[in-house]
Amino acid sequence: MFGYVKPRIPELKVREYETYRSVYCGICRELKKRALFLPLALSYDFVYLALVRAALTGEVFRTKMRRCPVHPLKKRKTAEGSDSIKFTSAAALILVIGKLEDGLRDSDVSFFKKMIFAPLASYLRRRLARAKKKDPYISELSEKVSASLEAYRELEKSGCTDPDVISASFGEAMAAVMSHGLEGSAYHLARSLGDTVGRIVCLFDAADDMSSDAAKGCYNPFIAKYGSVEAAVSDLGQIDLTISLYIEKADALASLLPESGNCTALVRNISSIGLSSVLKGIILKIKEPSAHKKGRSND
Amino acid sequence: MTDPYRILGVSPSASDDEVKKAYRELAKKYHPDNYQDDPVREIANEKMKEINAAYEEIQKIRSQTSAFSRGSSGSSGSYGSYDTSYGDGTSLYSKVRQLIATGRYVEADMILSSVALSERTAEWFYLYGLVLKQRGQYAGAADAFRAAAQRDPSNQEYQSAYQNLKNAQEKYGTFNQSQTMSTCTACDICSGLLCADCLCECCGGDLINCC
């Protein structure tokens, strides 16, 4: 969805990095099965979702060497036949439809973009309807996510001035996705982790898009809180502190995951130093816009 | 026990009128008279009991809370012993501290929210920060702890609470002190001396004889 939730690669072991890439390729393959063009919406956030589910269920990914249109020359390790990846592809389909519907409702999106979004959304909706018939859990998940996203839109419309409240509604959507179908302590842990990371993603997006939202006149939680971009930038330390506290919580929750090898190690990397380095990129971009044209950069 | 506010579908910060309105709407919806000869009558009955209990619970909590903020004496119930010295808010805050210590954050939040804006002291902000932090609302908590630390800079408790938050920022954020602090290392001293020696030699003198 946003691509903020990614690992800090230099801190990974080689086998962990290989697992990460194989899951990424596995999700891409599974998205293609769900719908054409859906792999275009693939982001790091979905890989995180699959990794958390795998870490909680103790699933071990089986890989195969595969070629794909993006890498036609060299075969790459691709995770296959995994429940976590299949679940992630279904969640991705639901979330992408939500995002396209948002775009269609948004008055700032140009007419030409809407001309592309409308048929794409209707095609994906048909694919979702087919998936719902095949797997009943998808329709339940779709309802949960739609309700949470609707609550988020309502708050956005009302111009919510509390970043805690608006980010909580986005966190609820992520918590619903991450915990769906799990039971017992795994369910509770997935919910808390989903909620916290959802909040972080919402605040990252708010901080990252402050200037562009102000230029377009769109809603932004931090502009709503402080009144203007200038006021928000002057209190950047407090924004940094807020997001740091949420990352600290995500780090603490990730440390509760069962010790199940590469997936747990990857989730822990992403939930602590991964998110931390993205935060640093965003804050530096706000402080020095010219030096950091792309705040999401991560080494 | 289930949160009575959740049962009525209102937020704890809702006004009395909003609570009453929510209660009336639900009571209208679930009134057993609407379900005569219906198999779900029993379920509606149960739901009605639940709504009534939630409404009574909220009224009870609110009457106790308003007694706190008014500083009136003679109210009944478990909070009666705190009635005498609310004028300065000290006992009110000690009660809030007790609630926080026992994990009753919703009640603590409600008592704090009932304090008038003009009467909110550094301690109020500190306690409110504690409640928000425990409830996972970090933006509000960070603002409250900062306000407490700014209002009473001499109070060690407030300063260390804000500093504790900043530890997370040092670990995960960008605003850490080690980055901004300029330090003077042994290497800097040596290179400084060598530069000074070169300058002295240019002028015919010598600072360090051996080089």
Interface residues (C-beta under 8 A of the other chain):
Chain A: D162 P163 D164 S167 A168 D195 T196 L203 K225 L236 G237 Q238 D240 L241 T242 I243 S244 L245 Y246 I247 E248 K249 D251 S272 L275 S276 L279 K280 I283 L284
Chain B: L132 K133 G136 Q137 Y138 A139 G140 A141 A142 D143 R146 L165 K166 A168 Q169 K171 Y172 G173 T174 F175
